[in-house]
Amino acid sequence: GAEISGRPRSLANALRKLEAGARQIPMQVSPAAAPLAQVNPLAAFGGSGMSKLFSTHPPTEERVARLEAMGA
């Protein structure tokens, strides 16, 4: 997505905003459905070991760092 848009820093900023929203407004979501989200909806709860085990995306911080490196 970052290569297609040509704006990796904008995508990094969007990920930060999504993560902040997930932390401010915790959602009632099943741990089984959490991997379907763009960011971890269980982040406000620290994320359990099981949710990390089945995560389909790297942690948001890692994703942001990769995007920022692309935009450098």
PAZADREN-184632 format. One line per field, with one value per residue: residue number from 1; x, y, z of N, C-alpha, C, CB in turn; residue in one letter. Coordinates in pm, 1 decimal. Glycine has a CB too. Layout:
<nodes>
num	NUM|...
n.X	X|...
n.Y	Y|...
n.Z	Z|...
ca.X	X|...
ca.Y	Y|...
ca.Z	Z|...
c.X	X|...
c.Y	Y|...
c.Z	Z|...
cb.X	X|...
cb.Y	Y|...
cb.Z	Z|...
residu	a|...
</nodes>
This chain:
<nodes>
num	1|2|3|4|5|6|7|8|9|10|11|12|13|14|15|16|17|18|19|20|21|22|23|24|25|26|27|28|29|30|31|32|33|34|35|36|37|38|39|40|41|42|43|44|45|46|47|48|49|50|51|52|53|54|55|56|57|58|59|60|61|62|63|64|65|66|67|68|69|70|71|72
n.X	79.1|195.0|387.8|231.4|67.1|258.5|301.6|422.6|463.1|222.2|57.3|175.9|112.7|-164.9|-190.7|-92.8|-295.4|-518.4|-436.2|-417.8|-686.6|-796.5|-686.6|-794.7|-1070.6|-1177.3|-1283.1|-1549.9|-1463.4|-1428.1|-1150.8|-1094.2|-1178.1|-1017.6|-777.0|-874.9|-886.2|-739.0|-562.9|-463.8|-744.5|-750.4|-550.3|-568.6|-599.9|-361.5|-318.2|-333.5|-124.9|-215.6|-355.8|-147.4|-9.0|-170.4|-180.2|-208.9|-67.2|236.7|342.2|203.2|393.2|619.9|531.1|488.9|751.9|875.0|736.1|809.5|1081.0|1072.1|987.5|1195.5
n.Y	-118.9|125.5|175.4|193.8|415.2|609.0|764.7|702.8|815.2|940.4|719.6|604.6|797.8|772.4|513.1|558.3|725.7|553.4|358.7|514.9|582.9|329.5|279.1|483.5|450.7|177.4|-126.9|-362.8|-655.9|-976.4|-1181.5|-1359.7|-1229.6|-1009.3|-1014.1|-934.5|-664.6|-341.9|-229.4|-341.6|-404.5|-468.6|-338.2|-145.2|-297.3|-412.4|-639.1|-983.1|-1274.4|-1472.0|-1325.7|-1192.3|-1405.8|-1497.3|-1281.3|-1105.2|-899.7|-709.3|-539.4|-210.2|-5.4|-109.3|-130.1|140.9|236.6|105.0|219.3|488.1|466.3|407.9|648.7|816.9
n.Z	0.0|75.2|-118.5|-345.4|-290.1|-258.3|-42.4|225.3|480.5|537.3|563.2|787.4|978.7|979.0|1083.1|1341.9|1441.7|1432.3|1616.2|1849.9|1880.8|1928.8|2175.0|2334.4|2322.2|2424.4|2277.3|2276.4|2188.0|2050.4|2126.5|1923.9|1695.8|1682.1|1517.1|1269.9|1253.3|1162.6|1341.9|1666.9|1848.6|2109.8|2232.9|2433.0|2652.7|2685.0|2543.0|2519.6|2569.0|2399.9|2205.1|2084.7|1982.1|1773.1|1605.6|1299.4|1197.1|1229.3|1535.7|1585.1|1626.1|1503.1|1239.4|1179.7|1203.5|988.1|771.8|801.6|750.0|481.9|383.2|423.8
ca.X	0.0|278.5|452.0|127.6|22.4|370.2|297.4|435.0|449.8|78.6|5.3|226.6|32.2|-297.7|-179.1|-81.1|-428.3|-602.4|-389.2|-458.0|-830.9|-822.3|-646.5|-882.8|-1207.2|-1168.9|-1397.5|-1587.5|-1438.3|-1380.2|-1010.5|-1088.5|-1202.8|-918.6|-684.7|-939.8|-876.4|-615.2|-478.3|-510.8|-849.1|-727.9|-429.3|-594.9|-591.7|-226.5|-309.8|-292.8|-27.3|-284.2|-387.2|-21.2|27.2|-249.8|-182.0|-176.0|14.1|336.8|295.5|188.8|519.4|708.2|476.6|516.0|896.3|903.0|682.4|892.9|1207.1|1044.5|967.9|1317.6
ca.Y	0.0|245.6|198.1|233.6|551.7|701.7|851.3|615.9|890.5|961.0|592.5|590.4|887.6|711.9|401.7|616.6|774.1|436.8|298.5|604.6|566.7|198.8|288.2|577.4|399.2|31.3|-190.8|-496.2|-740.0|-1110.5|-1201.0|-1433.6|-1136.1|-901.0|-1009.3|-879.3|-518.8|-282.3|-218.1|-430.6|-341.5|-505.0|-267.6|-74.4|-396.5|-466.3|-754.3|-1104.8|-1356.6|-1543.4|-1234.0|-1166.7|-1528.4|-1509.8|-1153.7|-1114.1|-783.4|-672.6|-430.9|-81.5|68.8|-165.8|-92.3|284.0|252.2|61.6|320.6|608.1|436.5|417.1|788.8|895.4
ca.Z	0.0|84.9|-248.5|-440.6|-260.0|-266.3|76.6|342.7|606.5|560.6|613.6|924.1|1061.1|991.1|1177.4|1476.2|1482.0|1458.5|1741.7|1958.8|1897.3|1990.4|2316.7|2404.6|2325.7|2417.8|2213.1|2318.3|2071.9|2080.8|2089.2|1797.9|1586.0|1687.3|1402.9|1151.2|1259.9|1112.1|1460.8|1771.9|1928.8|2248.8|2275.9|2558.2|2759.2|2684.7|2453.8|2588.9|2498.0|2292.4|2094.9|2015.4|1911.3|1651.3|1534.4|1156.5|1163.3|1329.9|1622.5|1516.8|1632.2|1400.3|1109.0|1162.5|1180.5|850.3|681.0|810.4|681.4|338.0|348.2|453.4
c.X	83.9|344.7|350.7|86.2|134.0|378.6|308.7|420.7|303.3|15.8|51.7|144.0|-108.1|-294.8|-168.8|-218.2|-522.2|-565.5|-431.9|-607.6|-866.3|-786.4|-742.1|-1023.2|-1201.0|-1298.0|-1424.8|-1574.3|-1386.2|-1233.0|-995.3|-1106.9|-1098.4|-823.6|-745.0|-929.2|-742.6|-514.1|-540.6|-617.3|-835.9|-606.3|-449.6|-583.5|-454.1|-209.9|-260.4|-189.0|-91.2|-315.9|-261.3|19.5|-44.5|-258.5|-139.7|-88.4|122.6|279.9|294.6|319.9|616.0|660.8|505.5|663.9|933.6|854.6|766.8|1027.2|1189.6|1035.7|1090.4|1394.9
c.Y	126.1|277.3|246.8|378.6|653.4|795.1|766.9|690.2|918.2|833.7|567.9|676.7|830.4|594.7|451.9|661.4|658.1|371.2|383.5|592.3|436.2|200.3|378.0|522.8|247.4|-28.1|-326.4|-585.8|-874.6|-1121.6|-1277.6|-1341.1|-1025.2|-899.1|-951.4|-727.7|-469.8|-261.7|-305.5|-362.1|-374.6|-433.6|-196.8|-168.0|-461.1|-585.5|-876.4|-1178.9|-1428.7|-1450.6|-1200.9|-1287.2|-1538.2|-1380.5|-1172.5|-998.8|-764.3|-563.5|-297.8|-3.9|21.4|-127.0|54.3|305.8|212.4|165.6|447.2|587.0|445.3|562.7|875.5|930.3
c.Z	0.0|-47.5|-351.2|-417.1|-277.7|-146.0|204.0|475.2|639.3|615.5|756.9|1019.5|1082.5|1089.0|1321.0|1527.6|1513.8|1591.4|1860.8|1985.7|1965.2|2138.5|2396.3|2421.9|2312.8|2362.3|2276.4|2195.8|2118.8|2042.2|1957.6|1677.8|1579.2|1568.0|1274.9|1145.2|1204.9|1223.6|1568.5|1857.4|2076.9|2306.6|2409.0|2677.7|2765.5|2592.4|2528.9|2507.1|2380.8|2175.9|2016.7|1931.6|1777.1|1570.9|1389.1|1110.4|1268.8|1420.3|1547.1|1515.2|1523.2|1260.3|1078.2|1131.7|1037.6|749.1|683.2|742.0|530.0|293.3|369.8|328.6
cb.X	-90.3|384.7|519.9|5.3|-31.4|359.9|166.1|567.7|527.4|7.2|49.5|376.5|23.7|-348.4|-57.3|17.3|-489.2|-589.9|-235.5|-421.8|-899.8|-743.1|-502.2|-888.8|-1295.2|-1139.3|-1373.4|-1733.1|-1338.2|-1464.7|-937.3|-1194.9|-1340.5|-838.5|-634.6|-1085.4|-894.6|-644.4|-464.1|-393.6|-985.6|-710.6|-386.5|-733.6|-697.9|-187.7|-217.8|-413.7|36.5|-412.6|-452.5|89.6|-5.2|-387.9|-90.1|-303.0|-73.7|469.1|384.5|80.2|584.4|714.7|325.5|474.9|976.4|836.1|537.8|914.4|1258.5|913.7|855.4|1408.4
cb.Y	-0.7|228.6|69.6|140.6|559.2|782.6|935.1|545.6|1023.1|1004.1|476.6|629.7|1026.8|664.9|315.4|736.3|861.8|335.2|282.0|751.0|574.5|88.6|342.3|708.9|462.1|-27.2|-206.2|-500.0|-672.8|-1217.6|-1274.9|-1543.1|-1075.1|-912.3|-1147.0|-920.5|-470.7|-149.3|-68.2|-476.2|-384.3|-655.3|-166.8|-10.1|-503.0|-505.1|-724.4|-1195.2|-1457.4|-1607.4|-1104.7|-1132.2|-1650.5|-1555.8|-1052.1|-1117.5|-656.2|-624.7|-420.4|2.0|53.0|-319.3|-118.2|363.5|167.3|-74.5|353.8|647.6|296.6|343.4|844.0|818.8
cb.Z	116.2|193.0|-298.5|-429.2|-118.0|-392.1|78.9|339.6|598.2|430.0|522.8|931.5|996.1|853.3|1143.2|1475.2|1371.4|1344.3|1740.2|1925.0|1763.6|1918.2|2328.0|2330.2|2211.8|2557.0|2062.2|2378.4|1974.7|2006.9|2199.9|1796.0|1600.1|1813.7|1374.4|1147.7|1404.3|1043.4|1509.1|1859.4|1878.9|2261.4|2170.2|2555.2|2739.7|2822.9|2335.5|2616.6|2592.6|2344.5|2147.9|2116.0|1996.9|1686.1|1603.7|1073.6|1151.5|1262.4|1748.1|1583.7|1771.3|1413.2|1104.5|1289.3|1281.6|822.1|717.7|956.7|720.9|303.3|426.7|548.2
residu	g|a|e|i|s|g|r|p|r|s|l|a|n|a|l|r|k|l|e|a|g|a|r|q|i|p|m|q|v|s|p|a|a|a|p|l|a|q|v|n|p|l|a|a|f|g|g|s|g|m|s|k|l|f|s|t|h|p|p|t|e|e|r|v|a|r|l|e|a|m|g|a
</nodes>
